[in-house]
């Protein structure tokens, strides 16, 4: 009987260790509170914590609270590849979350805070959403086939679009409410997005600029727009409440007599006044630079540039929206990859006779743009983040100082991501 008590204790300890739920640990390395922070785990990382089962998905809890999450199949093989968590975390805080597996039918519902839309015009006048589509070839007459003229991506703060034709210029919508609007553009719900609605409006005039983050290549100090390619394709990767991702694919891009290919992968998350862009160019030369930029057609103040954490930022802030109020736009690029920063001429090349799309008074020659270059490594993605804020949305956005403060804070967070321990 002497050994019965220690044996029972040992048995209980072993039983408890065998039944203990697996845990992930998240740590905020910054001494500041962070809201709407996204953490991405690969399938392999989760499988190292818990034995995965077919038909079941991982769910995460911090105490009794379920953490908002989303599982994403990125390669389309029918199995999830990554899981996205959305957390609020206090300054220097460490969070432990348990993992359990639930049937797909029991997976917790999450508020939709990101959205994608490419709607193609139908004979009855409606627009059908598609996950994949090819734009009209540049060899054919110019034609608008898409709802809102292009692909739209949005979160609860702001919305962007890119023209789904040879112009390939990025535009943006300011928001006054945390609502999704892309599905309703050019419908009876939002017949005209160029006038101020209760949700917001199209706030940007793009012209023949790069708009709000359009892409070009710089070769021998000449900017060549990523447009008028032989093939221009849209491919939805994932559309979810916490993350939406899509690819824009190009081939037959004439750069100084050579045919290049490119892919831009765009990702948007909740609660952020920016989107993430990864641009991969196939066939770029040694000194080529991937370029993105900001339209300056309504700009009266000088643009700004500064360093923040691991990033270089260029931006503008002025009364420059189509609503004649404050609009801020900016790009941040990793310091180690920054190339040339400059400003194009304000020449209207369309009036000079370079008429790429007469129906839209558009010229493929880039003008009225403040831009930043990024080292182009053949077949390797280059990442940047494009920011925009609208004064009608929030008092902070009415001043350049308020906008710059936000950019610096976000750059610090992107430089010091939540740690997975």
N, C-alpha and C positions, 0 to 999 in steps of 0.2 A: 504493500500500500504506500510505501514511502515515495515511489516514483510516479504515482498516479496523477498528482497535481501538476508537476512539471510537464508530463506527457500531454495532459489536457490543454495546458497553456500553449504548448508547441503546436498542437493540432489546430487550435483556434487561430493562432497566428498564421499558420500555413493556409488555412481555409480563407482567412480574410485577404491574404495576399493574392490568392488565386481568383477571388471574386471581385477584387478592386477594379473599378472602371479605369480605362486608360485616360491619360491626361495630356493636354498640350499646354504649354506655358508661353504667355505673351508678355513682353516687357516694353514699356515706353522708355527709350533712352534719353528723352528730353524732359527738362524740368518745366513742362507746360502741358496743360490739358489738351487732348486731341479728340475731336468729334468726327464721326463718319470716316473712320480710318479703315481702309480695305487691306486685308491680309490674304494672300493666296497660298494655299498648300497644294502640292502635287499629289496625285494618287499614291505615288510611292512613299511620300512622307506620312500619309495617313495609314497606309498599309503597314508601315513600320511600328505603328502604335496599336493597331487593332486588326484582327483578321477580317478582311472584307468578305461579304457574302453577296451572291448574285441576287438581284431584285431588292437589295437594301442599300440605303444611303446613309452617310454619316451625319449626325446631328450633334451640336455642341451646346453645352450648358455651363454657365457660370453660376454655381449654386442652383437656385430654382429657376433662374432666368435663362431662357433659350436665346442663344446668340443668332442673329439673322445670318443666314448662309444661302449659298447657291452652288449647285454642282454643274459643271460645264463639260460638255463633250466637244473638244476643240478640233478633233480630227475626223469627226463624223462616222466613227466606227461603231457607235451604239453604246459605248462605255464612257463613263465620265473620266476626265483626265485631271481636272483641277477642281478644288472647292474654294469658294470665295467667302470670307467672313467679314462682317461689318461691325465694328466695335467703337464705343466711346471709352476712352481710357484716360485716367487722371495723370497729372504730372508725376513722372518717375514711377508710375504704378506697375505692378506685376499682377497679371491675371492668370488664374488656372482654370481651364475649361475641360470638363469631362467629355468623352466621346461615346456615343451609343449609336447603334444601327437601327433604322426604322424602315419599314416597307415604303416603297415609292409613293403609294397612295396616302401614307400618313405623314409625308414630308411637310414641315410647317410652311404655311403660306406667309409670304413677305410682301409688304407694300411695294408696288412697282415704282421705281425711282429712276430708271433709265429706259430708253426706248430707241428703236431703229425703224426706218421706213424708206422703202423704195416702192412707190406705187406706180404701176404702168397704166397708161391711158387705155380704156376699153371703148369699143364701138358705141356702147350705150352711155358714154360720158363719165362713167365711174372710173375709179383707179383700183387695180388689183395689186395687193402687196405680193412681192416676190422675194425669194431668198437668193436667187441668182439671176443675172441678166447682163446682156451685152448692149452697150450703147449703139446708136446708129453709126455705121462706119463713116469716117470723114470723107470717103470717096462719094458718098451719097449727099443729096441736098440736106441742109440743116433742118432739123425737126426737133421740137420739144416733145418728148414722149413720157416724161415723168411728172408725177404729182409734185407741185412746188418746184418744178424744173430739175429736181435732182434727188440725191440721197440725203436724208435728214437724220441726225443723231442728237439726242437730248438727254438731259437729266432734269431734276426738279429745280435747277437754278437757271439754265440757259439752253439754247438750242442752236445747232449749226447745220448748214447744208452745203453740199458741193454740187455744182451743175453737172448733170449727167450727159455731157456732150463735149465737143472739142474745146470749149472755153475752160472747163475744169478749174473754176474759181470758187473759193470758199466764201460763204456768206454766213450771217448769223441773225438770230432772233433774240431780242431782249425779253425777259419774263418779269411780270409783276406778281405772279402767283406760282406756287409749286405744282404745276399741272403739266401733263403731257399733251402736246399740240400737234405733233407731226401727222398723226392719223387724220386730223380734221382739216388740214390745209387744203384749199381748193374744193371744199365741200360746203353745203349750206351752213355748217357750224362755223367755219372761218372762210367766207368767200373771198375776202380781201385782207391779206396779211400786211399790206403796205400802209394801212391806217391803224391808229391806236385802238386796240381792243382792251377789254378788261384784263386779259391774260398777258398782253404785251403786243409786240409787232416786229416786223423786219426793221432793223435799226441801221443797216449799213448799205452805203452805196459803194459798189466795187469797181465799176468801169472795166478798164483793161489792166487793173492792178493784180496782185496776188490775193486781194481781199483779206480774209481773216485766216491766214495760215496756208495759202496755196503753195504748191511745190514747183521748184524750178531746179535746173542744174546750171552751175557756173563753170564754164570752160573758157580759158584764156580771157578772163574778165568779162565774158559775155553771158547774159542770163538767157536761158532757153526754157520756156514754159513746158511743164509736163502736161501737154494737151495736144490735140490734133494727132494722136497716135493711131496706128492702124487698128488696134484693138483696145477697148476700154471696157472692163468688166467689173461688176459688183458681185461680191460674195459675202453673204451673211455668215458669220462664224458662230455667234451666240447672241441671243437677245434675252436679257433677264432683268429681274428687279434691281440687282446690285451691280451688274456689269453687262455692258453690251459691246460687242467686238465685230468688226467687219473689215474686209479687204477690198481695196481698189487695185485692180491689176491692169498693167499696160504692156503692150508690145508694139514694135515698130515705131519707137520714139526716135525721131531723126535728130541726132545731136552731131552737128558738124560733119554730116555725111555718113555717120555711123548709125546703125540701128541698135538701140538699147532697150532693155526691159526694166520695169520697175513695179514694185508692190508697196503700197502704203497700207499699213494696218493701223486702224484707229480704234481706240478704246475709251469709253466714258464710264465714270463712276458716279455715285450719288453725292450730292452736297458740295461738289467742287465747281468752281468757275473756270474750269479748264478741261481740255481733252488731251489724251496722250497719243502721239504719232510715232510709229516706227517705219522708216522709209528705207527700203532696200533697192539698190540699183545694180543691175547686172550689165557689166561692160564698161563701167566708168574708168577713166584714165587716172594716172597717178595723182595729178594735181586738181582733179575735178572736186567741186564742192556741191553738196546738197544744200539748197537754199529754201528758206521759207520767209514770209514777210507779212507786212501790215499795210493796208491801203492808207494813203495820206491825203487823199483828194480834198477832204474837208478840214484838214489839220491847219491850225493857225499858230499854235505854240510849237516849240522845238520838241522833237522826240527825246526820250531819255534812254540811258544805258547805265547799268550798275551790276556789281557782283553780289551774289547772295549764296552763302554756303558753297555747294559744289557747282554752282551754275552761274552763267552769264545771262543777263536779261537785257532785252531791248523792248521798248514799248512806247505807247503814245497815250495821252489823256487830254481831252479837249471837249468843247461843245461841238461834237462832230457826228452825232447820230442823225438819222432821218427825221427824228422827232425834235430836232434842234435842242438837244440836251446832252448831258455828259456821257461820254463813252470812252472806256479804257480798253486797250488791247495790248497784249504783250506775248513774247516768246521767251522761254528759257531753254538754254542748251548747256550740256555739261562743259565746264571750263576747258577740259582736256581736248575737246573736239571743235572748239570755236574756230571758224575761219574768218572771212571778210565780213565786216559790218559796213553797210553803206545805204545810200538812197539813190533811187533812179531819177531820171529827169521827169518833169511833169508834162512832157510833150504829148499831145493827143495824136498818136500815130494813125488812128483811124482817119482823122481829118487830113493827114499827110498822104493818105492813099493806101495804107496797109489795112485792108478791110477783110479781116478773117471771117466775121459773121455780120454781114450788112444788116440783117434783121435785128441785131442787138447793138449796133454801133460799136462792135468789139474788134480789137486788134490783138493778135497773139503776141505782139511786142509789149513787154512788161513796162508799165510806167506807173507813176504816183505810188511808189512802194518804198517803205523802209524795211530793209532785209538783213538777215544774218545767215552766214554760211556755216557749214558743218562738214568736217572731213568725210569724203566719200570713199569707203573701202568696198571694193568689188564684192558683191553678194553678201555683204554684212549689214545688218540693220543699224540705222542711226536714229537715236531717240531724241525727241523734243516735246515740249508741252506748250500748248497755246492757251492763253488766258483772255477772258473778256468779262467786263462788268459794265452795268448800265446805271446811270444816276437815278433813274426813276424807280429802280428796284430797292435801293438801300442808300441811306444817308452817307455812309462811308465812301460810296463810289462817286460822290460828287467832287472829290478832291484827288489830285494826283498823289498826294501824300498817303491818303487812305488806300488807294490802289497799290502803291508801291509797298506799303506795310504788309498787305495781304500776300503779294507775290513773294516777299522775303520770308514770310512765315511758312508758306507752302514749299518754297525751295529748301528751307531748313528741314521740314518734315520728309520731303523726298530724299534728302541727303542722309537722314537718320531714320530709316523705316522701323516700324515695330519689329522687335527682335523675336524670333521663334526659338525658344530654348528647349 
